Amino acid sequence: MKVAFHTLGCRLNQSETAVLSNAFERAGYNLSADGKEADVCVVNTCTVTGASDAKCRSSIRRLIRENPEARVAVIGCYAESGFQAISEIEGVDLIVGNQEKLNLLHYLPEAKVDEARVVRDRMQREAFTIDAIGQSTSRSRTSLKVQDGCDFMCSFCIIPFVRGRARGRVFDNLMDEARVLVNQGFKELVLTGVNVGTYDVEGKKLVDIVDALNELELPRVRISSIEPTTVEEGLLERMNDSGHALVPYLHLPLQSGSDSVLSAMRRRYTRKDYTDYLDFAHSKVNGLSIGTDVLLGSPEESEEDFEATCSLLTDHPLDYAHAFTYSEREGTPDAKKKQIPMEERKRRTNVVRRISSRKRSELAARHLGQEVEVLVEQHESGLWEGHLGNYLEVRFEGNSEEGLTNRIVKVQIDEVCGEWAKGSRS
């Protein structure tokens, strides 16, 4: 039996698909690398924007066309919010929301059905466990899910409605998986969740997780995206400790550089709060790299507000920005407001992407002449590729037969090539 997985959206979705892939393999399935000739197709969906919903529907229909006899299961965030639209797609057999999606094998029908079964249980608030642990992949870096849900209720965001309220993973359960992943050879674990900084289970906080992972003699631990108001100072202290596994890297969502837009979005900080924290974090951690998310074209964003965002990104110590075009989501407060024309939203997004590209180049330039440690991930077109602890992408020449994948090697940075750096083995 072959199973094909198709994942859309965030790193958390990717982490959950990896867990499911391992569960299916343990149950006797083989993974379909190209998504074709599969007996079971699983689509792990995203609903963060209207475009995400459309992309999910398109992906579902494509997999059904390519695998007309396969059982088709649609899971995740769009399965939670758009189950009615999905159930109208001919060929879908099972729709499972977020509460039960990691238990997919329990619900999967043995054959095609005439009408899709929908499983959408109310999401619990209690600390959770994950039974299927470990991931079958040869990559150097993988994700460890430690948290789910969010209580912050930003005006533009649908995620609290489809993922539920904030809850953490039982500490011993996540550490069990961490040990399995380390034994499988992964050199870097990325701690993922919807709002990871709010982790609080039986007195354990995020800093306790990174300390416990450090005891496993794991080379690198990385925090994915974390809300700027939830970063414990102890995390910065560990980033600045060269002997600790926690890398000097933060991804702090900004969304806007305008106080009026931040207030309308229901964000929990002002522009000054955010920029002051950037300076504080850099004062505490040598070699720290900070990235961010920015949402362009929300209903309240005037041209002046947009310029405020651009100036914050340009003038303050941020190394890149993921630029997202605002898309109204039915069920959120912002969806009822007057919308900015989509053409203007996309223009603003493109401006920020150019700023981000320039900032990435500046990050690479700061490493010229330095000897750095690269976690090697793959060999492509004659170059080995990998990342530093601060997530700068580095490439260097070498023969694929050297077998450097999943090793940490020393590289001298020689030149800047756009958003990445090129070097040579030290």
N, C-alpha and C positions, 0 to 999 in steps of 0.2 A: 504494500500500500504506500502511495506517495502523497505527501502533503505539501502544499505551496502556501507560503505566507506573503502577504503584501501589507506593508506598514506605512501609514501616512502620519505626518505630524511630528510630535516632540520626541526628545530623548527618552522620556518616560514610556511612551508607547513602544519605542524600540527595545527598551529594557524588558517590558512585559512580553513582547513577541519572542525575545530570546528565551525567556523562561518557558513560554508555551512550546517553542520549538524543541527544547530539551525534554519536556513532558511527552510530547508526541513521539520523539525518538525512543524514549524509554518504553513507550507503549507498542513499539514495533514498527513505527512508520519510518520511511526514508524521506529526506527533504528534497524537494524539487528545486534545483538551482535556478532554472529559467522560468518557473511558474507554469510550465506546460505539462500535459499528460499526467495531471495530478488526479488522485481519487478524492482528495479533500482540498478545498481552497478556503483560506481564512483571511479576511480583510480586517485589519485592526485600524479603526477609523479615527479621524480628527474632525472637530467641529468649531475650531477657533474662529473661522471666518466663513462668510457665505461661499467664498470661492473654495474653501476646504470641503464643504458639503457637496458642491458640484463635482469636485475632483474625486470624492469618495464614490459617488454614484457612477461616474465614468469608469473608475477602476473595477467596481463590482461587475458592471456589464461586460467589460473587456475580459475579465477572468472567466465569466460564464461562457462567453463566445469561444474562448480558447480551450475550455474544459467543459463541454456541454453535458457530460455524464457525471461530473464530479458533484459531491455534496458541497454546498457553499454556506459558510458561516460568516456573518458580519458581526463584529464585536466592537466595543469601545465607546468613545464619546458620541459619535454621530449615531451609533446604534441606540444610545440612550435618548437622544433628543429627536432624532429623525426616523424612529422605527416605523412610523406609518408610511413614509415615503419609500423606505427600503423594502417594506413588505409588498409594495406594489411592483417591484422588479421581478419579473418572471425568472425563476431559476434559483432564487434565494431559499434556503432550507431552514436556516436558524439565525435568529437575531438575539445577541446577548449583550446586555448593558454592562456597566463597569463593575458592579458588585460581584458578579459571577463569572466574568470573562476568563479568569485564570482557571476556572473549573470547566472549561469548554468541553473537555473529553467526556464529562458526565452527561452532557446534554446532546452531543452530536448524534444525529440519527444514523442508523445503519444503511439507509438507502435514501434516494431522492424522495421528497414529499411534495404533495400538491399545493400545500399552503405552509408558509413559513411559520415556525414556532417562535414566539417572542418571550424572552426571559429578561425581565426588568424588575429585580427586587430592590426594595428600598435600601439605600446605602447606609451602612452602620457607622456609628461614631466611635466605636471601641477600637482599641489597638488591634491590628490585624497580623496574621501570619500568612506566609506563602509556602505551600507544600512542595511544589515542584521547584527545586533549586538547582543551580548550576546551569552552564550554558555550553553548547557544543559549537564552538567556533575557534578558529586559529588566530583571531585578531589579538593585538597586544593590549587593547583597552576595552573595558566593558563596564556596564552600568550596574549599580546595586540600588534597588528601590528601597528607600527607607521611610517614605512618607507619601500620603495621598490627600487630596482634597484641600480646600482653602476656605477660610472664614473672612477674608478681607473684602469681598464684594465690590470690586472696582466697577464703575458704571458701564464700562465697555465690554466686560468679560462674562462669558457664558459658563466658564469652567466650574465655578462653585455649584452650578445647577446640574451639571452632568457628571462631575466627579464627587460631589458631596462635600461635607464639612471636613475640616482638617482632622487628620488622625495619623498616628505614627505606627510603624511596624514594630512588633515585639522585638526587643533588643536581642535576646538570645537567638531568635529565629533569623534575623538579618546577619548575625555573626556566624551562624551555621552556614549560610550561603557564602559569606565572605571567605570562610576557610575552604569551601569547595572550589571557589573561583581561583584562589591562590594556588591550590593544589593542581588546578587545571593549567596553570602557567601564566595567568594574566599578570602583567606588571603594573597595571594602573586600574584602579576602581574609581568610577565616577558616581558620587552619591546623588541620586535623583529623587524627585518628588514634585508635587505641585508647588509647595511652599515649605521647602526643607528646613528653613531656619526656625520654624515653629515646632520642630520635633520635640516632644516631651512625653516620654513614656516611663512611668514608675520612677520618676526622678532622674532619668537619663536624658541628656540633651545632645545636640549635634556634636559638641566638643567631646563628649564621652565616646561617641561612635568613632571619631577620627583617632582618639587615643587608643581605643581597643584595636583598630585596624593597624595602627603603628606597631603594636606588639606582635603582629603576624609577620613582621619583617618584609612587608610589602613595599616595593620601591616608591610607588606614588599613589596618593589619594587626592582626588580632585572633587570639589564641590561644584555642582552644575550651576544652575541659576538660583540666586538667593535674594530675597527682598532686602533692600538696604537698611531697613529698620530692625532686622532680625539677626544681624551678624554679631555673635558674641565676641568680645575682645580677646577671649582665650583662643579663638580661631586665628586671629592675627598673630598672636604670640607664637603659635605653633608653625605658622607659615614662615616666620622669621627664624625658626630654629632649623639650621641646615641638616640636623640629624633626624628631623621628623619627616614622615612621609607626606604630610599635607603640603601641596605645592603652592607657590606664591601667585595665586590666581583667584580673581573674583569676577563673577558676572552679575552685575547689579542693575536690574531693570530700572530705567529712568522714565520712559514713556513720553515725557515732555519737559522742556526747560522753562516753561512758563508757569508761574504760580497760579494764574487764573485757570489754566487748563488742568493742572494737577489737582486743584480743588474740585473742579467739575468732575474729574475722573474718580474722585474719592481716594486719591493716593494719600499716604500717611506721612508726607514730608513736604517741605518747600524746596525751591531751587537752592536756597542757601544751605538748608540742612544737607542736601545731597552733595553740593560742592565742598562743604566743610568736611563731610565724611570722606570724600575722595582724598583730601589733603591729610586728614588724620590717618587713614589707612596707609597711605604712602609713607608717612612719617614712622609708622610702626614696622613696615615690612620692606626690607631691601629687595630690589628687583621685582617688585609687585607689578603685575599686569592686570588691568581692569577693563572689562568690556561691558556693554550695556544693550538694552533693547529700547527702541524708540517707535512710537506709534504716530504715524503722520496722517493728518487730514481728519481728525475727530471733529465732531460738530462744533465745538467751542473754539477751535484753533484758527485765529486770525493770522494774517500775514506777519504781524508783529510777534505773535506767539511763536510762529514757525521760526522767525529769525532768532528768537531767544533760545530755541532748541539748538539751532545751528551754532550760535556763539558759545553755548555751554560745551558742545562737543569739540569745538575748535580750540577753545581757550583753556580747557581743564584736562587733567591727566587721565584721559580715557584712551584706550588703544584700538578700539573698534566699536562699531555700533551695528547691531542687526536692525535694519530698517523695515518696518511693516506698514503696509498701506491699510488704513482703517477700513473695516468692513462692518456695516451695521448687523447686529445679531438680534433677531426677533426674541423678545423676552428680556432684553436688557434695557435699562433706562435710556441709554443713548439712542436706541433705535427709533424712539418717538420724536427725536429732535430734527430740526432742519439740517440737511446733509450738504456737505461741500461737494461740488462736482467731482466725479471720479478722475477726470483728466488732471485736475489740480492736485488731488491727493497723490496721484502717481508722480507728478512733477516733483513734489516735495520729497517723496520717497527716493527718487533718483538723486536729488541733491545730497541727501544724507548718505546715500551709498557711496557717492564720490568722496565725501568727507571721510567716511570710514576707510575707504581704500587708501587715502593719503595717510591716515593715522596708523594703519597697519604697516605701511612702508617706513614710517618714522620709528615704529617699534623695532623693525628689522635693522634699521640703520644704527640703532643704539647698541647693537651686538657686534658691529664690525670689529674685527680683530680679536674678539673674545673666543676662548675655548669653552664650549658648552656641551651639555649632555643631552643627547637626542634619543628618545625612545623610538626605535625604528619600526615602522608599520608595514611598508611594502616597497617593492622595486618596480619602477615604471619608467620605460623609455631610457634605460641606462642610468637612472638615478635612484638612489635610496631615498625614501621619504619618511619623515617622522616629525615629532613635536618636542619642544622643550617643556619644562614644567609650567612656564607661563603661557604655553600654548602657541608660541611662535612656530610656524611651519618652517622646517629646514630640509633642504635636499642636498645630497652630495653624490659624487660619482662613485661607481663601484660595480663589480660584477655580481650578478644575481647568485652565482654559485658560492659567494662568500657566506651565505646563510645568516644574514644579520637581522632578519625579521624577529621581532620580540626581544631584541637585545638593546641595552642602553650603551651607546658608544660616544666617545669624545670627538667633537668636530670643531675645527677652526672656521669661524665665519669670515668669508672673503668678499662677498658682494651681496647687494640687495637686488632682487629680481621682482619688482612689483610688490606684491603683498607677502612674499616669502623671502627667505635668505638662503643663499647657496654657500656651501663650505667644502672643506676637505678634511679627511681623516687626520686626526692629530697623531 
